[in-house]
């Protein structure tokens, strides 16, 4: 279970909220100590003085019912025997130890303070001068709502601060999200328009550096394509002359002619693979197509006499893809499977709900590949020297990986439990091209 957010956005908002919480707690404690507590002390002192006035002569016997009623009528302060006080609300009043201790100090004796909250605050005080009497003192303007503005203020400030921090961090992170998407596009071989440079000075500096890097990589790709096109042209010209010269060879040299033509075809195939590797497949726009339809189309074209392709396809797998590029991937995998196994192969397709992707696997019955070489074979010019032969330029799987990566997918090679090789291609359900 993740308790703390991993993103910079979440961590920043959490930090703001934590600092704000500390600030609110300190504010509340400060207000309680320097505002509320002194106010309560002043109220207690005022009440104590009123109690002293009531018992100025220290006698309680003189408080006849008539005198108590007259005193209450003039001052609002009532003095009652305990049984009468219980009937008038003393029973429902709440005992406050802190106020009782303070009142005891002010009246020089054991006193008790209870408060009844209703339409008005009623303070019930049992003074040490007359332990069998209770003094009821009403306080107006001291309702519970007097304390609610403080709570409301602290909550409002907290909510506004967190909301403001959230908007600020979101605005700050927006250029970073754009930078993240652009970096993914460049990684797939697609070069977006230069990003707008806005935000904080640090973000602007990073965006400017990224735009410069993207421009440099795009230029390198263009130079590489131009260089490869020039080399291809320069190589094909003498190869064509050699082929023409071989056509004029005598019948006695037919065996030499056949070998020369085979070498020329191999060299042309290698040149085509070089061009395929540097070709910008992802420059084409993706479209939503049925993956199973593509598989059936490629299988029909790649059939080899004496060998068959079994298919186990699941439903309709509609995903965005560059159709021609994925056809090239599947065709290359089928050709490799036939080439190295010389046996029937099987193609399986399906959908992975957990990974939010669709997949197809090309399964052969060949000798397989050593586990240590599985990842290495995706590198340009890498070949499985002992297990799968040494023919070719070693660019086939590198081209496949380049196309699949451009779709935001993944290609893996694994040895089957009963031998053979399983080439699995996963493609995302949502478009990333």
C-alpha positions as CSV (number, residue, x, y, z in Angstrom):
1,X,0.0,0.0,0.0
2,X,1.4,3.4,-1.0
3,X,1.0,5.9,1.7
4,X,3.0,8.7,0.1
5,X,2.5,9.9,-3.5
6,X,5.4,9.3,-5.9
7,X,4.7,12.2,-8.3
8,X,6.2,15.7,-7.7
9,X,2.6,17.1,-7.9
10,X,1.3,14.9,-5.1
11,X,4.4,15.4,-3.0
12,X,4.2,19.2,-3.3
13,X,0.5,19.3,-2.5
14,X,1.1,17.0,0.5
15,X,3.9,19.3,1.7
16,X,1.7,22.3,1.4
17,X,-1.1,20.6,3.3
18,X,1.3,19.4,6.0
19,X,2.8,22.8,6.6
20,X,-0.6,24.3,6.6
21,X,-1.8,21.8,9.2
22,X,1.1,22.7,11.4
23,X,0.3,26.4,10.9
24,X,-3.3,25.9,11.8
25,X,-2.5,23.9,14.9
26,X,0.0,26.6,16.0
27,X,-2.6,29.3,15.3
28,X,-5.3,27.5,17.2
29,X,-3.1,26.9,20.2
30,X,-1.9,30.6,20.1
31,X,-5.5,31.9,20.0
32,X,-6.5,29.5,22.8
33,X,-3.6,30.6,25.0
34,X,-3.5,34.3,24.3
35,X,-7.1,35.1,23.5
36,X,-9.6,32.5,24.8
37,X,-7.8,31.7,28.0
38,X,-7.3,35.4,29.1
39,X,-11.0,36.0,28.2
40,X,-12.1,33.1,30.4
41,X,-9.9,34.4,33.2
42,X,-11.5,37.8,33.0
43,X,-15.0,36.3,32.9
44,X,-14.1,34.2,36.0
45,X,-12.8,37.2,37.8
46,X,-15.9,39.2,37.0
47,X,-18.1,36.3,38.2
48,X,-16.0,36.0,41.4
49,X,-16.5,39.7,42.1
50,X,-20.2,39.4,41.7
51,X,-20.3,36.4,44.1
52,X,-18.4,38.4,46.6
53,X,-20.9,41.2,46.3
54,X,-23.7,38.8,47.0
55,X,-22.0,37.5,50.1
56,X,-20.4,40.7,51.1
57,X,-21.2,40.1,54.8
58,X,-20.4,36.4,54.6
59,X,-24.0,35.5,55.8
60,X,-26.4,33.4,53.8
61,X,-29.3,33.2,56.3
62,X,-30.6,36.7,55.4
63,X,-31.5,35.5,51.9
64,X,-35.1,35.0,52.3
65,X,-37.2,34.0,49.2
66,X,-38.5,37.5,48.9
67,X,-35.1,39.0,49.1
68,X,-33.6,36.5,46.6
69,X,-36.5,37.3,44.2
70,X,-35.9,41.1,44.5
71,X,-32.2,40.7,44.1
72,X,-32.7,38.5,41.0
73,X,-35.1,41.1,39.6
74,X,-32.7,43.9,39.9
75,X,-29.4,42.2,38.9
76,X,-30.4,39.0,37.1
77,X,-28.4,37.0,39.6
78,X,-30.2,34.3,41.4
79,X,-29.3,32.6,44.7
80,X,-31.0,29.2,45.3
81,X,-30.9,26.4,47.7
82,X,-29.6,23.2,46.1
83,X,-32.9,21.5,45.8
84,X,-34.4,24.6,44.0
85,X,-31.3,24.9,41.8
86,X,-31.6,21.3,40.7
87,X,-35.1,22.0,39.5
88,X,-34.1,25.1,37.7
89,X,-31.4,23.4,35.6
90,X,-28.5,22.7,37.8
91,X,-28.9,19.0,37.1
92,X,-28.3,19.5,33.3
93,X,-25.3,21.9,33.8
94,X,-21.8,20.6,32.9
95,X,-19.0,20.7,35.5
96,X,-15.8,22.5,34.5
97,X,-12.7,21.5,36.6
98,X,-10.5,24.2,35.2
99,X,-13.0,27.0,35.9
100,X,-13.7,25.5,39.3
101,X,-10.1,25.5,40.3
102,X,-9.6,29.1,39.2
103,X,-12.8,30.2,41.0
104,X,-11.6,28.5,44.2
105,X,-8.4,30.6,44.1
106,X,-10.4,33.8,43.5
107,X,-12.8,33.1,46.3
108,X,-10.3,31.7,48.8
109,X,-12.1,28.4,49.2
110,X,-13.5,25.3,47.7
111,X,-15.8,26.5,44.8
112,X,-17.6,24.6,42.0
113,X,-18.5,26.0,38.6
114,X,-21.1,24.5,36.2
115,X,-22.3,25.9,32.9
116,X,-25.7,25.3,31.3
117,X,-25.9,26.1,27.6
118,X,-29.2,27.2,26.3
119,X,-30.6,30.4,24.8
120,X,-28.0,32.0,27.1
121,X,-25.1,30.9,29.1
122,X,-25.9,30.2,32.8
123,X,-23.1,30.0,35.2
124,X,-23.9,28.0,38.4
125,X,-21.4,28.7,41.1
126,X,-21.3,27.1,44.6
127,X,-19.3,29.6,46.7
128,X,-17.2,28.7,49.7
129,X,-19.0,31.5,51.7
130,X,-22.3,29.5,51.5
131,X,-21.7,25.9,50.5
132,X,-25.4,25.1,50.6
133,X,-26.4,27.8,48.1
134,X,-25.9,28.1,44.4
135,X,-25.5,31.4,42.6
136,X,-26.9,31.5,39.0
137,X,-25.3,34.3,36.9
138,X,-26.5,34.6,33.2
139,X,-24.1,35.9,30.6
140,X,-25.4,37.4,27.4
141,X,-23.2,37.7,24.3
142,X,-21.3,34.6,25.3
143,X,-23.0,32.0,23.2
144,X,-21.3,29.0,21.7
145,X,-21.4,30.7,18.3
146,X,-18.8,33.2,19.6
147,X,-16.2,30.5,19.2
148,X,-17.4,29.1,15.9
149,X,-15.8,32.0,13.8
150,X,-12.4,30.8,14.9
151,X,-13.0,27.2,13.7
152,X,-14.7,28.5,10.5
153,X,-11.7,30.8,9.8
154,X,-9.1,28.1,10.3
155,X,-11.1,25.6,8.1
156,X,-11.7,28.2,5.4
157,X,-8.1,29.3,5.3
158,X,-7.0,25.6,5.2
159,X,-9.3,24.8,2.3
160,X,-8.4,27.9,0.3
161,X,-4.7,27.4,0.9
162,X,-4.8,23.7,-0.2
163,X,-6.9,24.6,-3.3
164,X,-4.6,27.4,-4.2
165,X,-1.5,25.2,-3.7
166,X,-3.2,22.5,-5.9
167,X,-3.9,25.0,-8.7
168,X,-0.4,26.5,-8.5
169,X,1.4,23.1,-8.6
170,X,-0.9,21.9,-11.4
171,X,-0.1,25.0,-13.4
172,X,3.6,24.5,-12.6
173,X,3.5,20.8,-13.7
174,X,1.6,21.4,-16.9
175,X,4.7,22.1,-19.0
176,X,6.4,19.0,-17.4
177,X,3.5,16.8,-18.7
178,X,3.9,18.3,-22.2
179,X,7.6,17.7,-21.9
180,X,7.0,14.0,-20.8
181,X,4.8,13.4,-23.8
182,X,7.2,15.0,-26.2
183,X,10.1,12.9,-24.8
184,X,8.0,9.7,-25.4
185,X,7.4,10.8,-29.0
186,X,11.1,11.4,-29.6
187,X,11.9,8.0,-28.1
188,X,9.5,6.4,-30.6
189,X,11.2,8.2,-33.5
190,X,8.5,10.9,-33.9
191,X,9.6,14.5,-33.6
192,X,6.9,16.9,-32.4
193,X,6.9,20.7,-33.0
194,X,9.1,22.7,-30.6
195,X,7.4,23.0,-27.2
196,X,6.3,26.4,-26.0
197,X,8.7,27.8,-23.4
198,X,6.7,28.9,-20.4
199,X,6.5,28.3,-16.7
200,X,9.2,28.8,-14.1
201,X,12.7,29.7,-15.1
202,X,13.9,26.1,-14.4
203,X,11.1,24.6,-16.5
204,X,11.8,27.1,-19.3
205,X,15.5,26.1,-19.2
206,X,14.7,22.4,-19.4
207,X,12.2,22.9,-22.2
208,X,14.7,25.0,-24.2
209,X,17.3,22.3,-23.8
210,X,14.8,19.6,-24.8
211,X,13.8,21.5,-27.9
212,X,17.5,21.9,-28.8
213,X,18.1,18.2,-28.3
214,X,15.0,17.2,-30.3
215,X,16.1,19.4,-33.2
216,X,19.6,17.9,-33.1
217,X,18.3,14.3,-33.0
218,X,15.9,15.1,-35.9
219,X,18.8,16.5,-37.9
220,X,20.9,13.4,-37.2
221,X,18.1,11.1,-38.3
222,X,17.7,13.1,-41.5
223,X,21.5,13.0,-42.1
224,X,21.5,9.3,-41.5
225,X,18.7,8.7,-43.9
226,X,20.3,10.8,-46.6
227,X,23.7,9.0,-46.0
228,X,22.0,5.6,-46.3
229,X,20.1,6.6,-49.4
230,X,23.4,7.8,-51.0
231,X,25.2,4.6,-50.0
232,X,22.3,2.5,-51.3
233,X,22.4,4.3,-54.7
234,X,26.2,4.1,-55.0
235,X,26.1,0.3,-54.2
236,X,23.2,-0.6,-56.4
237,X,24.8,1.0,-59.5
238,X,27.9,-1.3,-59.6
239,X,25.8,-4.3,-58.6
240,X,23.6,-3.6,-61.6
241,X,26.7,-3.5,-63.8
242,X,27.9,-6.7,-62.4
243,X,24.5,-8.4,-63.1
244,X,24.6,-7.1,-66.7
245,X,28.2,-8.4,-67.0
246,X,27.2,-11.8,-65.7
247,X,24.5,-12.1,-68.3
248,X,27.2,-12.0,-71.0
249,X,29.1,-14.8,-69.5
250,X,29.4,-18.0,-71.6
251,X,27.6,-21.2,-70.9
252,X,30.8,-22.8,-69.6
253,X,30.8,-20.2,-66.8
254,X,27.1,-20.8,-65.9
255,X,28.0,-22.0,-62.4
256,X,29.9,-18.7,-61.8
257,X,27.0,-16.7,-63.1
258,X,24.6,-18.4,-60.7
259,X,26.8,-17.7,-57.7
260,X,27.3,-14.1,-58.7
261,X,23.6,-13.5,-59.1
262,X,22.9,-15.1,-55.7
263,X,25.5,-12.8,-54.1
264,X,24.0,-9.8,-55.8
265,X,20.5,-10.7,-54.5
266,X,21.9,-11.2,-51.0
267,X,23.6,-7.8,-51.1
268,X,20.4,-6.1,-52.4
269,X,18.4,-7.8,-49.5
270,X,20.9,-6.5,-47.0
271,X,20.7,-3.0,-48.4
272,X,16.9,-3.2,-48.2
273,X,17.1,-4.2,-44.6
274,X,19.4,-1.2,-43.8
275,X,16.9,1.1,-45.4
276,X,14.0,-0.5,-43.5
277,X,15.8,0.0,-40.2
278,X,16.2,3.7,-40.7
279,X,12.8,4.2,-42.3
280,X,10.5,6.4,-40.2
281,X,7.6,4.0,-40.0
282,X,5.9,6.1,-37.3
283,X,5.6,9.0,-39.7
284,X,2.5,7.3,-41.1
285,X,-0.8,8.1,-39.2
286,X,-2.2,5.2,-37.2
287,X,-5.8,3.9,-37.9
288,X,-8.1,1.6,-36.0
289,X,-8.0,-1.8,-37.6
290,X,-8.7,-5.4,-36.7
291,X,-5.5,-7.2,-35.6
292,X,-7.0,-10.6,-36.4
293,X,-7.9,-9.4,-39.9
294,X,-4.2,-8.4,-40.4
295,X,-3.0,-11.8,-39.2
296,X,-5.2,-13.7,-41.6
297,X,-4.1,-11.4,-44.5
298,X,-0.4,-11.9,-43.7
299,X,-0.8,-15.7,-43.2
300,X,-2.3,-16.1,-46.6
301,X,0.7,-14.3,-48.3
302,X,3.4,-16.0,-46.2
303,X,2.4,-19.7,-46.8
304,X,5.2,-22.0,-47.7
305,X,4.7,-25.2,-49.7
306,X,4.8,-28.2,-47.4
307,X,4.4,-26.1,-44.2
308,X,1.3,-24.7,-42.6
309,X,0.4,-21.9,-40.2
310,X,-2.2,-22.7,-37.5
311,X,-4.1,-19.8,-36.0
312,X,-5.9,-19.4,-32.7
313,X,-7.5,-16.0,-32.9
314,X,-9.7,-14.4,-30.2
315,X,-12.7,-12.3,-31.3
316,X,-12.2,-8.9,-32.9
317,X,-9.2,-7.0,-31.7
318,X,-9.7,-3.4,-32.9
319,X,-6.7,-1.2,-32.0
320,X,-5.0,1.8,-33.5
321,X,-1.9,0.9,-35.6
322,X,0.2,1.7,-38.6
323,X,-1.2,-1.1,-40.7
324,X,1.7,-1.6,-43.1
325,X,4.3,-1.5,-40.3
326,X,2.5,-4.2,-38.2
327,X,2.2,-6.3,-41.3
328,X,5.9,-6.1,-41.8
329,X,6.4,-7.2,-38.1
330,X,4.3,-10.2,-38.4
331,X,5.7,-11.2,-41.9
332,X,9.2,-11.0,-40.5
333,X,8.4,-13.1,-37.5
334,X,6.7,-15.8,-39.7
335,X,9.6,-15.8,-42.1
336,X,12.0,-16.3,-39.2
337,X,9.9,-19.1,-37.7
338,X,9.8,-21.0,-41.0
339,X,13.5,-20.3,-41.7
340,X,14.8,-21.6,-38.4
341,X,12.4,-24.4,-37.6
342,X,11.4,-25.8,-41.0
343,X,8.2,-27.0,-39.4
344,X,4.6,-25.9,-38.9
345,X,4.1,-22.8,-36.8
346,X,1.2,-21.4,-34.7
347,X,-0.1,-17.9,-34.3
348,X,-2.1,-17.0,-31.2
349,X,-3.9,-13.7,-30.5
350,X,-5.8,-12.3,-27.6
351,X,-6.3,-9.4,-25.2
352,X,-4.7,-8.8,-21.8
353,X,-7.2,-6.9,-19.7
354,X,-4.7,-6.3,-16.9
355,X,-2.1,-4.7,-19.1
356,X,-4.7,-3.0,-21.3
357,X,-3.2,-4.4,-24.5
358,X,-3.7,-6.9,-27.2
359,X,-1.1,-9.4,-28.3
360,X,-0.2,-12.0,-30.9
361,X,2.4,-14.8,-30.6
362,X,4.3,-16.6,-33.3
363,X,5.3,-20.1,-32.0
364,X,7.7,-22.4,-33.8
365,X,9.1,-25.8,-33.1
366,X,12.8,-25.0,-33.8
367,X,15.8,-25.4,-31.6
368,X,15.1,-22.2,-29.6
369,X,17.7,-19.7,-28.4
370,X,20.0,-19.7,-25.3
371,X,18.3,-17.6,-22.6
372,X,21.4,-15.3,-22.3
373,X,21.0,-14.3,-26.0
374,X,17.2,-13.5,-26.0
375,X,17.6,-9.8,-25.2
376,X,20.8,-9.4,-27.3
377,X,19.1,-10.5,-30.5
378,X,17.1,-7.2,-30.6
379,X,20.3,-5.2,-31.0
380,X,21.3,-4.3,-34.5
381,X,23.5,-6.8,-36.3
382,X,23.1,-9.3,-33.5
383,X,22.6,-13.0,-34.5
384,X,22.0,-16.3,-32.8
385,X,25.2,-17.8,-34.1
386,X,24.9,-21.3,-32.8
387,X,21.2,-21.9,-32.3
388,X,19.4,-20.2,-35.2
389,X,22.0,-19.9,-37.9
390,X,24.2,-17.0,-39.1
391,X,22.5,-15.9,-42.4
392,X,21.3,-12.3,-42.8
393,X,22.4,-8.9,-41.6
394,X,21.1,-9.3,-38.1
395,X,18.6,-6.4,-38.5
396,X,15.4,-8.3,-38.7
397,X,14.5,-8.3,-35.0
398,X,15.9,-4.8,-34.6
399,X,13.5,-3.6,-37.2
400,X,10.6,-5.4,-35.5
401,X,11.5,-3.9,-32.1
402,X,11.8,-0.4,-33.6
403,X,8.3,-0.6,-35.1
404,X,6.7,-2.1,-32.0
405,X,8.4,0.5,-29.7
406,X,7.0,3.2,-32.1
407,X,3.5,1.9,-31.3
408,X,4.2,2.1,-27.6
409,X,4.1,-1.7,-27.4
410,X,6.6,-4.5,-26.4
411,X,8.1,-7.5,-28.1
412,X,9.6,-10.4,-26.2
413,X,11.3,-13.7,-27.1
414,X,10.9,-16.8,-24.8
415,X,11.8,-20.4,-25.2
416,X,8.7,-22.7,-25.1
417,X,8.3,-25.2,-22.3
418,X,8.6,-28.1,-24.9
419,X,11.1,-26.4,-27.1
420,X,10.8,-23.9,-29.9
421,X,10.7,-20.1,-29.7
422,X,7.7,-17.9,-28.8
423,X,7.8,-14.4,-30.2
424,X,5.1,-12.3,-28.5
425,X,4.1,-8.8,-29.6
426,X,2.0,-6.6,-27.3
427,X,0.2,-3.5,-28.6
428,X,-1.6,-0.9,-26.4
429,X,-5.4,-0.6,-26.8
430,X,-5.2,3.2,-26.9
431,X,-3.3,5.1,-29.5
432,X,0.2,6.2,-28.7
433,X,1.5,6.7,-32.2
